[in-house]
Amino acid sequence: MKRLQILLVVVMTTAFLLTACGGAAPAGGDVLSDIKARGYILVSTDPNYEPQSFLNTSGKRPAETKCPSDALTTAEMQGFDVDVAAELGKRLGVETCFATPDWDVITAGNWANKWDVSVGSMTILPDRQKVLDFTSAYYYTPAVVAVAANSGITSLDQLSGKSLCVAAATTYEAWLNGTLDLPAENIYTQPPAGIKQVVLPTDQECAQAIQAGRTDFVGYATNETVVDSNISNGLAVVKVGRPIFAENLAAAVDKASSKPTASLLAALNGFIKDMHADGTLTAISTKWFGADLTQDPTK
């Protein structure tokens, strides 16, 4: 019995020391306090979504960074969302680092604490709000359809019976499926009857497939800023008809986080409000889009 008691004391002491030295997660606290303690915020975003977020091929990882080895630094990424995320990190007083999981993984929630927040042009939708908590919108954009310039298509009704490319788990896929859950005033038109879809992991892969000569779809649906960027980069596509719906885009945190996120969400909301008021978001939008897309069009 005495030997058993001694063994129990040793086990308990070892467990205490491991916890004290970081061998196990400390009890209490929240995500915001963890971010500040480690000195960086880990943001999920898309590395192939120009001009919102894309790799900076000329950027070099700084020698001094707190970012994990499997995360990207602000020097290695660029774009509108990247600049917004970097400013949020600056206002938190920490470095901003980037994780690049697939979009459908981000929108599904249950992130298993692999990153802290999404700053990736995510539209606020009721289904997403079941698993994610959103900040207020930091910008607003229309969604459009673009087709190959040589397709001969000049109106949306000409897409009936044809195939469009969309990214998985996006509002554009939901629009084609007839399941887009936005306020009625935000949806400007319904998809043509009989339209088909080709689903790829990201929006830009649709544009890149057209550029590579793929012919099993005539065009793609995405954010208008993406199409404008594609055209300015030399892709031979044209926008068809009027915008199909409007998107309110926000940052999001995971409801399934193992630690509370309320203080982080409140801080992000406060910063976004301030960034609207002090012109920071306007300046970032103008830099990347050539226009201010940060003003609520309904107000």
C-alpha atoms as a printed R data frame, in Angstrom:
    type eleno elety resid chain resno       x      y       z
1   ATOM     1    CA   MET     A     1   0.000  0.000   0.000
2   ATOM     2    CA   LYS     A     2   2.831  2.394   0.893
3   ATOM     3    CA   ARG     A     3   4.539  1.777  -2.460
4   ATOM     4    CA   LEU     A     4   1.253  2.499  -4.219
5   ATOM     5    CA   GLN     A     5   0.925  5.798  -2.341
6   ATOM     6    CA   ILE     A     6   4.463  6.800  -3.307
7   ATOM     7    CA   LEU     A     7   3.771  5.945  -6.957
8   ATOM     8    CA   LEU     A     8   0.607  8.026  -6.889
9   ATOM     9    CA   VAL     A     9   2.484 11.011  -5.471
10  ATOM    10    CA   VAL     A    10   5.138 10.700  -8.215
11  ATOM    11    CA   VAL     A    11   2.498 10.557 -10.953
12  ATOM    12    CA   MET     A    12   0.625 13.566  -9.574
13  ATOM    13    CA   THR     A    13   3.839 15.580  -9.192
14  ATOM    14    CA   THR     A    14   4.910 14.756 -12.754
15  ATOM    15    CA   ALA     A    15   1.523 15.805 -14.121
16  ATOM    16    CA   PHE     A    16   1.743 19.091 -12.229
17  ATOM    17    CA   LEU     A    17   5.237 19.824 -13.573
18  ATOM    18    CA   LEU     A    18   4.229 19.019 -17.146
19  ATOM    19    CA   THR     A    19   1.294 21.380 -16.890
20  ATOM    20    CA   ALA     A    20   3.424 24.125 -15.371
21  ATOM    21    CA   CYS     A    21   6.052 23.723 -18.117
22  ATOM    22    CA   GLY     A    22   3.585 23.742 -20.981
23  ATOM    23    CA   GLY     A    23   3.136 20.002 -21.414
24  ATOM    24    CA   ALA     A    24  -0.644 20.474 -21.247
25  ATOM    25    CA   ALA     A    25  -2.975 23.373 -21.935
26  ATOM    26    CA   PRO     A    26  -3.469 25.572 -18.864
27  ATOM    27    CA   ALA     A    27  -6.940 25.718 -17.394
28  ATOM    28    CA   GLY     A    28  -8.996 28.863 -17.869
29  ATOM    29    CA   GLY     A    29  -8.279 31.782 -20.157
30  ATOM    30    CA   ASP     A    30  -9.640 32.452 -23.622
31  ATOM    31    CA   VAL     A    31  -8.458 32.629 -27.212
32  ATOM    32    CA   LEU     A    32  -7.649 36.346 -27.050
33  ATOM    33    CA   SER     A    33  -5.385 35.929 -24.032
34  ATOM    34    CA   ASP     A    34  -3.644 33.006 -25.744
35  ATOM    35    CA   ILE     A    35  -3.044 35.133 -28.858
36  ATOM    36    CA   LYS     A    36  -1.514 37.942 -26.827
37  ATOM    37    CA   ALA     A    37   0.613 35.539 -24.782
38  ATOM    38    CA   ARG     A    38   2.169 33.863 -27.829
39  ATOM    39    CA   GLY     A    39   2.490 37.123 -29.789
40  ATOM    40    CA   TYR     A    40   0.728 36.186 -33.013
41  ATOM    41    CA   ILE     A    41  -2.743 35.632 -34.433
42  ATOM    42    CA   LEU     A    42  -3.220 32.776 -36.901
43  ATOM    43    CA   VAL     A    43  -5.598 33.762 -39.712
44  ATOM    44    CA   SER     A    44  -7.066 31.391 -42.289
45  ATOM    45    CA   THR     A    45  -7.317 32.728 -45.818
46  ATOM    46    CA   ASP     A    46  -7.044 31.626 -49.454
47  ATOM    47    CA   PRO     A    47  -3.564 31.690 -51.075
48  ATOM    48    CA   ASN     A    48  -5.127 31.716 -54.561
49  ATOM    49    CA   TYR     A    49  -7.783 34.437 -54.480
50  ATOM    50    CA   GLU     A    50  -6.281 37.491 -56.143
51  ATOM    51    CA   PRO     A    51  -6.743 40.371 -55.359
52  ATOM    52    CA   GLN     A    52  -8.084 39.461 -51.909
53  ATOM    53    CA   SER     A    53  -5.314 37.071 -50.869
54  ATOM    54    CA   PHE     A    54  -2.515 35.428 -52.804
55  ATOM    55    CA   LEU     A    55   1.100 34.409 -52.493
56  ATOM    56    CA   ASN     A    56   3.780 37.067 -52.757
57  ATOM    57    CA   THR     A    57   6.275 35.207 -54.938
58  ATOM    58    CA   SER     A    58   8.955 37.826 -54.322
59  ATOM    59    CA   GLY     A    59   8.396 37.960 -50.579
60  ATOM    60    CA   LYS     A    60  10.874 36.319 -48.235
61  ATOM    61    CA   ARG     A    61  10.101 34.921 -44.818
62  ATOM    62    CA   PRO     A    62  11.724 37.166 -42.227
63  ATOM    63    CA   ALA     A    63  14.447 35.663 -40.073
64  ATOM    64    CA   GLU     A    64  12.718 36.957 -36.962
65  ATOM    65    CA   THR     A    65   9.085 35.839 -36.868
66  ATOM    66    CA   LYS     A    66   6.800 34.311 -34.300
67  ATOM    67    CA   CYS     A    67   4.760 32.526 -36.984
68  ATOM    68    CA   PRO     A    68   4.768 28.709 -36.812
69  ATOM    69    CA   SER     A    69   6.946 26.991 -39.405
70  ATOM    70    CA   ASP     A    70   3.888 25.700 -41.284
71  ATOM    71    CA   ALA     A    71   2.239 29.159 -41.431
72  ATOM    72    CA   LEU     A    72   2.905 32.013 -43.846
73  ATOM    73    CA   THR     A    73   4.013 35.487 -42.798
74  ATOM    74    CA   THR     A    74   2.714 38.827 -44.075
75  ATOM    75    CA   ALA     A    75   5.865 39.049 -46.202
76  ATOM    76    CA   GLU     A    76   4.827 35.869 -48.031
77  ATOM    77    CA   MET     A    77   1.215 36.889 -48.663
78  ATOM    78    CA   GLN     A    78  -0.468 39.919 -50.225
79  ATOM    79    CA   GLY     A    79  -3.918 41.249 -51.082
80  ATOM    80    CA   PHE     A    80  -6.893 43.081 -49.613
81  ATOM    81    CA   ASP     A    81  -7.778 40.441 -47.011
82  ATOM    82    CA   VAL     A    82  -4.107 40.062 -46.119
83  ATOM    83    CA   ASP     A    83  -3.787 43.799 -45.445
84  ATOM    84    CA   VAL     A    84  -7.014 43.790 -43.407
85  ATOM    85    CA   ALA     A    85  -5.780 40.836 -41.334
86  ATOM    86    CA   ALA     A    86  -2.376 42.459 -40.845
87  ATOM    87    CA   GLU     A    87  -4.029 45.656 -39.596
88  ATOM    88    CA   LEU     A    88  -6.188 43.679 -37.172
89  ATOM    89    CA   GLY     A    89  -3.064 41.982 -35.834
90  ATOM    90    CA   LYS     A    90  -1.318 45.351 -35.514
91  ATOM    91    CA   ARG     A    91  -4.213 46.741 -33.481
92  ATOM    92    CA   LEU     A    92  -4.118 43.657 -31.270
93  ATOM    93    CA   GLY     A    93  -0.398 44.239 -30.772
94  ATOM    94    CA   VAL     A    94   0.650 40.894 -32.280
95  ATOM    95    CA   GLU     A    95   2.136 39.502 -35.493
96  ATOM    96    CA   THR     A    96  -0.281 38.192 -38.144
97  ATOM    97    CA   CYS     A    97   0.358 34.718 -39.573
98  ATOM    98    CA   PHE     A    98  -1.616 32.811 -42.199
99  ATOM    99    CA   ALA     A    99  -2.962 29.263 -42.473
100 ATOM   100    CA   THR     A   100  -4.331 28.145 -45.847
101 ATOM   101    CA   PRO     A   101  -6.870 25.322 -45.368
102 ATOM   102    CA   ASP     A   102  -9.434 24.498 -48.052
103 ATOM   103    CA   TRP     A   103 -12.423 26.837 -48.167
104 ATOM   104    CA   ASP     A   104 -14.976 24.122 -47.425
105 ATOM   105    CA   VAL     A   105 -13.036 23.236 -44.265
106 ATOM   106    CA   ILE     A   106 -13.138 26.860 -43.094
107 ATOM   107    CA   THR     A   107 -16.868 27.336 -43.701
108 ATOM   108    CA   ALA     A   108 -17.718 24.008 -42.018
109 ATOM   109    CA   GLY     A   109 -16.500 25.193 -38.601
110 ATOM   110    CA   ASN     A   110 -15.035 22.811 -36.010
111 ATOM   111    CA   TRP     A   111 -11.522 24.043 -36.723
112 ATOM   112    CA   ALA     A   112  -9.959 21.983 -33.902
113 ATOM   113    CA   ASN     A   113  -8.077 25.122 -32.739
114 ATOM   114    CA   LYS     A   114  -5.848 25.005 -35.840
115 ATOM   115    CA   TRP     A   115  -6.280 28.753 -36.482
116 ATOM   116    CA   ASP     A   116  -7.890 31.645 -34.631
117 ATOM   117    CA   VAL     A   117  -9.972 33.567 -37.145
118 ATOM   118    CA   SER     A   118 -10.984 33.609 -40.795
119 ATOM   119    CA   VAL     A   119 -10.317 36.832 -42.687
120 ATOM   120    CA   GLY     A   120 -11.152 35.505 -46.120
121 ATOM   121    CA   SER     A   121 -14.022 37.428 -47.703
122 ATOM   122    CA   MET     A   122 -16.639 35.149 -46.162
123 ATOM   123    CA   THR     A   123 -20.286 36.020 -46.783
124 ATOM   124    CA   ILE     A   124 -22.500 36.029 -43.710
125 ATOM   125    CA   LEU     A   125 -25.053 33.231 -44.179
126 ATOM   126    CA   PRO     A   126 -27.533 31.642 -41.735
127 ATOM   127    CA   ASP     A   127 -26.101 28.135 -42.200
128 ATOM   128    CA   ARG     A   128 -22.596 29.397 -41.515
129 ATOM   129    CA   GLN     A   129 -23.833 31.259 -38.441
130 ATOM   130    CA   LYS     A   130 -24.761 27.898 -36.921
131 ATOM   131    CA   VAL     A   131 -21.082 26.998 -36.622
132 ATOM   132    CA   LEU     A   132 -19.292 30.361 -36.832
133 ATOM   133    CA   ASP     A   133 -19.600 33.742 -35.117
134 ATOM   134    CA   PHE     A   134 -19.194 36.669 -37.507
135 ATOM   135    CA   THR     A   135 -17.922 40.172 -37.021
136 ATOM   136    CA   SER     A   136 -19.724 43.038 -38.705
137 ATOM   137    CA   ALA     A   137 -18.968 43.299 -42.416
138 ATOM   138    CA   TYR     A   138 -15.698 44.913 -43.419
139 ATOM   139    CA   TYR     A   139 -16.626 45.238 -47.108
140 ATOM   140    CA   TYR     A   140 -19.406 44.621 -49.612
141 ATOM   141    CA   THR     A   141 -19.233 43.301 -53.166
142 ATOM   142    CA   PRO     A   142 -21.472 42.073 -55.985
143 ATOM   143    CA   ALA     A   143 -21.190 38.572 -57.417
144 ATOM   144    CA   VAL     A   144 -21.089 38.193 -61.188
145 ATOM   145    CA   VAL     A   145 -20.865 35.642 -63.970
146 ATOM   146    CA   ALA     A   146 -17.954 35.813 -66.397
147 ATOM   147    CA   VAL     A   147 -17.582 33.803 -69.614
148 ATOM   148    CA   ALA     A   148 -14.835 33.214 -72.118
149 ATOM   149    CA   ALA     A   149 -14.655 36.219 -74.424
150 ATOM   150    CA   ASN     A   150 -15.042 34.012 -77.501
151 ATOM   151    CA   SER     A   151 -18.116 32.165 -76.178
152 ATOM   152    CA   GLY     A   152 -20.618 34.427 -77.924
153 ATOM   153    CA   ILE     A   153 -22.675 34.625 -74.709
154 ATOM   154    CA   THR     A   154 -23.948 38.124 -73.950
155 ATOM   155    CA   SER     A   155 -26.846 37.507 -71.522
156 ATOM   156    CA   LEU     A   156 -27.508 35.248 -68.551
157 ATOM   157    CA   ASP     A   157 -30.437 33.468 -70.220
158 ATOM   158    CA   GLN     A   158 -28.024 32.153 -72.864
159 ATOM   159    CA   LEU     A   159 -26.408 30.065 -70.126
160 ATOM   160    CA   SER     A   160 -29.437 27.758 -69.952
161 ATOM   161    CA   GLY     A   161 -28.310 24.157 -70.438
162 ATOM   162    CA   LYS     A   162 -24.633 25.106 -70.253
163 ATOM   163    CA   SER     A   163 -22.071 24.579 -67.475
164 ATOM   164    CA   LEU     A   164 -20.519 27.162 -65.175
165 ATOM   165    CA   CYS     A   165 -17.568 26.667 -62.866
166 ATOM   166    CA   VAL     A   166 -17.858 27.531 -59.173
167 ATOM   167    CA   ALA     A   167 -15.762 26.900 -56.080
168 ATOM   168    CA   ALA     A   168 -16.883 24.353 -53.506
169 ATOM   169    CA   ALA     A   169 -18.884 25.538 -50.477
170 ATOM   170    CA   THR     A   170 -19.252 29.078 -51.828
171 ATOM   171    CA   THR     A   171 -22.232 31.380 -52.239
172 ATOM   172    CA   TYR     A   172 -21.782 30.983 -55.993
173 ATOM   173    CA   GLU     A   173 -22.319 27.232 -55.773
174 ATOM   174    CA   ALA     A   174 -25.385 27.847 -53.582
175 ATOM   175    CA   TRP     A   175 -26.737 30.335 -56.144
176 ATOM   176    CA   LEU     A   176 -26.456 27.756 -58.920
177 ATOM   177    CA   ASN     A   177 -28.117 25.151 -56.684
178 ATOM   178    CA   GLY     A   178 -30.970 27.502 -55.823
179 ATOM   179    CA   THR     A   179 -30.093 27.279 -52.117
180 ATOM   180    CA   LEU     A   180 -28.538 30.700 -51.543
181 ATOM   181    CA   ASP     A   181 -29.927 31.936 -48.217
182 ATOM   182    CA   LEU     A   182 -29.601 35.705 -48.467
183 ATOM   183    CA   PRO     A   183 -32.201 38.431 -47.923
184 ATOM   184    CA   ALA     A   184 -34.432 38.710 -50.996
185 ATOM   185    CA   GLU     A   185 -33.192 42.234 -51.700
186 ATOM   186    CA   ASN     A   186 -29.610 40.931 -51.948
187 ATOM   187    CA   ILE     A   187 -30.420 38.427 -54.715
188 ATOM   188    CA   TYR     A   188 -30.822 40.225 -58.025
189 ATOM   189    CA   THR     A   189 -31.523 37.292 -60.324
190 ATOM   190    CA   GLN     A   190 -31.977 33.534 -60.291
191 ATOM   191    CA   PRO     A   191 -29.803 31.132 -62.302
192 ATOM   192    CA   PRO     A   192 -31.071 30.180 -65.777
193 ATOM   193    CA   ALA     A   193 -33.077 26.958 -66.011
194 ATOM   194    CA   GLY     A   194 -31.081 23.847 -66.712
195 ATOM   195    CA   ILE     A   195 -27.727 25.367 -65.916
196 ATOM   196    CA   LYS     A   196 -25.067 22.862 -64.869
197 ATOM   197    CA   GLN     A   197 -22.009 23.243 -62.700
198 ATOM   198    CA   VAL     A   198 -18.410 22.161 -62.487
199 ATOM   199    CA   VAL     A   199 -17.069 22.475 -58.930
200 ATOM   200    CA   LEU     A   200 -13.400 23.194 -58.222
201 ATOM   201    CA   PRO     A   201 -11.667 23.913 -54.891
202 ATOM   202    CA   THR     A   202 -11.299 27.702 -55.446
203 ATOM   203    CA   ASP     A   203 -12.767 30.431 -57.647
204 ATOM   204    CA   GLN     A   204  -9.432 31.268 -59.208
205 ATOM   205    CA   GLU     A   205  -8.999 27.677 -60.360
206 ATOM   206    CA   CYS     A   206 -12.047 28.245 -62.576
207 ATOM   207    CA   ALA     A   207 -10.378 31.253 -64.205
208 ATOM   208    CA   GLN     A   208  -7.049 29.464 -64.444
209 ATOM   209    CA   ALA     A   209  -8.733 26.461 -66.108
210 ATOM   210    CA   ILE     A   210 -10.219 28.748 -68.775
211 ATOM   211    CA   GLN     A   211  -6.795 30.267 -69.328
212 ATOM   212    CA   ALA     A   212  -5.342 26.767 -69.718
213 ATOM   213    CA   GLY     A   213  -7.900 25.963 -72.425
214 ATOM   214    CA   ARG     A   214 -10.381 23.826 -70.497
215 ATOM   215    CA   THR     A   215 -13.703 23.646 -72.365
216 ATOM   216    CA   ASP     A   216 -16.154 21.662 -70.220
217 ATOM   217    CA   PHE     A   217 -17.640 24.939 -68.899
218 ATOM   218    CA   VAL     A   218 -18.224 28.297 -70.557
219 ATOM   219    CA   GLY     A   219 -17.531 30.564 -67.596
220 ATOM   220    CA   TYR     A   220 -17.590 30.963 -63.837
221 ATOM   221    CA   ALA     A   221 -19.409 32.777 -61.041
222 ATOM   222    CA   THR     A   222 -17.439 34.672 -58.431
223 ATOM   223    CA   ASN     A   223 -16.851 38.006 -56.731
224 ATOM   224    CA   GLU     A   224 -16.721 40.901 -59.212
225 ATOM   225    CA   THR     A   225 -13.343 42.026 -57.879
226 ATOM   226    CA   VAL     A   226 -11.886 38.638 -58.811
227 ATOM   227    CA   VAL     A   227 -13.174 38.923 -62.383
228 ATOM   228    CA   ASP     A   228 -11.869 42.483 -62.681
229 ATOM   229    CA   SER     A   229  -8.458 41.252 -61.519
230 ATOM   230    CA   ASN     A   230  -8.557 38.353 -63.989
231 ATOM   231    CA   ILE     A   231  -9.326 40.736 -66.850
232 ATOM   232    CA   SER     A   232  -6.604 43.195 -65.827
233 ATOM   233    CA   ASN     A   233  -4.148 40.278 -65.751
234 ATOM   234    CA   GLY     A   234  -4.968 39.443 -69.356
235 ATOM   235    CA   LEU     A   235  -7.555 36.676 -69.039
236 ATOM   236    CA   ALA     A   236  -9.893 36.762 -72.052
237 ATOM   237    CA   VAL     A   237 -13.236 36.808 -70.222
238 ATOM   238    CA   VAL     A   238 -16.157 39.240 -70.075
239 ATOM   239    CA   LYS     A   239 -18.835 39.857 -67.457
240 ATOM   240    CA   VAL     A   240 -22.352 38.814 -68.470
241 ATOM   241    CA   GLY     A   241 -25.432 40.814 -67.541
242 ATOM   242    CA   ARG     A   242 -25.915 42.565 -64.227
243 ATOM   243    CA   PRO     A   243 -24.572 41.345 -60.865
244 ATOM   244    CA   ILE     A   244 -26.382 38.224 -59.612
245 ATOM   245    CA   PHE     A   245 -26.365 38.993 -55.872
246 ATOM   246    CA   ALA     A   246 -24.693 41.161 -53.221
247 ATOM   247    CA   GLU     A   247 -22.402 39.876 -50.488
248 ATOM   248    CA   ASN     A   248 -21.682 41.249 -47.012
249 ATOM   249    CA   LEU     A   249 -18.204 39.963 -46.145
250 ATOM   250    CA   ALA     A   250 -16.907 39.504 -42.615
251 ATOM   251    CA   ALA     A   251 -14.330 37.853 -40.391
252 ATOM   252    CA   ALA     A   252 -15.384 34.771 -38.424
253 ATOM   253    CA   VAL     A   253 -14.381 32.697 -35.397
254 ATOM   254    CA   ASP     A   254 -15.214 29.103 -34.591
255 ATOM   255    CA   LYS     A   255 -18.070 28.379 -32.198
256 ATOM   256    CA   ALA     A   256 -16.483 24.991 -31.443
257 ATOM   257    CA   SER     A   257 -13.250 26.494 -30.141
258 ATOM   258    CA   SER     A   258 -12.077 24.780 -26.974
259 ATOM   259    CA   LYS     A   259 -11.693 28.194 -25.314
260 ATOM   260    CA   PRO     A   260 -14.060 31.187 -25.243
261 ATOM   261    CA   THR     A   261 -13.888 33.516 -28.246
262 ATOM   262    CA   ALA     A   262 -16.243 36.293 -27.087
263 ATOM   263    CA   SER     A   263 -13.459 38.710 -26.137
264 ATOM   264    CA   LEU     A   264 -11.647 38.101 -29.435
265 ATOM   265    CA   LEU     A   265 -14.846 38.676 -31.398
266 ATOM   266    CA   ALA     A   266 -15.541 41.878 -29.467
267 ATOM   267    CA   ALA     A   267 -12.010 43.150 -30.082
268 ATOM   268    CA   LEU     A   268 -12.194 42.401 -33.809
269 ATOM   269    CA   ASN     A   269 -15.582 44.086 -34.063
270 ATOM   270    CA   GLY     A   270 -14.237 47.167 -32.326
271 ATOM   271    CA   PHE     A   271 -11.239 47.336 -34.653
272 ATOM   272    CA   ILE     A   272 -13.388 46.898 -37.767
273 ATOM   273    CA   LYS     A   273 -15.702 49.675 -36.586
274 ATOM   274    CA   ASP     A   274 -12.687 51.936 -36.004
275 ATOM   275    CA   MET     A   275 -11.144 50.989 -39.361
276 ATOM   276    CA   HIS     A   276 -14.382 51.996 -41.108
277 ATOM   277    CA   ALA     A   277 -14.455 55.293 -39.217
278 ATOM   278    CA   ASP     A   278 -10.803 56.288 -39.579
279 ATOM   279    CA   GLY     A   279 -10.549 55.492 -43.294
280 ATOM   280    CA   THR     A   280  -8.189 52.527 -42.976
281 ATOM   281    CA   LEU     A   281 -10.539 50.110 -44.755
282 ATOM   282    CA   THR     A   282 -11.263 52.682 -47.465
283 ATOM   283    CA   ALA     A   283  -7.538 53.094 -48.105
284 ATOM   284    CA   ILE     A   284  -6.923 49.337 -48.299
285 ATOM   285    CA   SER     A   285  -9.905 48.864 -50.616
286 ATOM   286    CA   THR     A   286  -8.789 51.676 -52.905
287 ATOM   287    CA   LYS     A   287  -5.276 50.206 -53.016
288 ATOM   288    CA   TRP     A   288  -6.450 46.769 -54.155
289 ATOM   289    CA   PHE     A   289  -9.741 47.419 -55.964
290 ATOM   290    CA   GLY     A   290  -9.375 50.979 -57.189
291 ATOM   291    CA   ALA     A   291 -12.670 51.778 -55.461
292 ATOM   292    CA   ASP     A   292 -14.117 51.975 -51.962
293 ATOM   293    CA   LEU     A   293 -16.104 48.783 -51.408
294 ATOM   294    CA   THR     A   294 -16.245 49.188 -47.636
295 ATOM   295    CA   GLN     A   295 -19.408 51.309 -47.516
296 ATOM   296    CA   ASP     A   296 -22.713 49.535 -46.850
297 ATOM   297    CA   PRO     A   297 -24.733 50.023 -50.083
298 ATOM   298    CA   THR     A   298 -28.019 49.783 -48.175
299 ATOM   299    CA   LYS     A   299 -27.251 52.892 -46.096
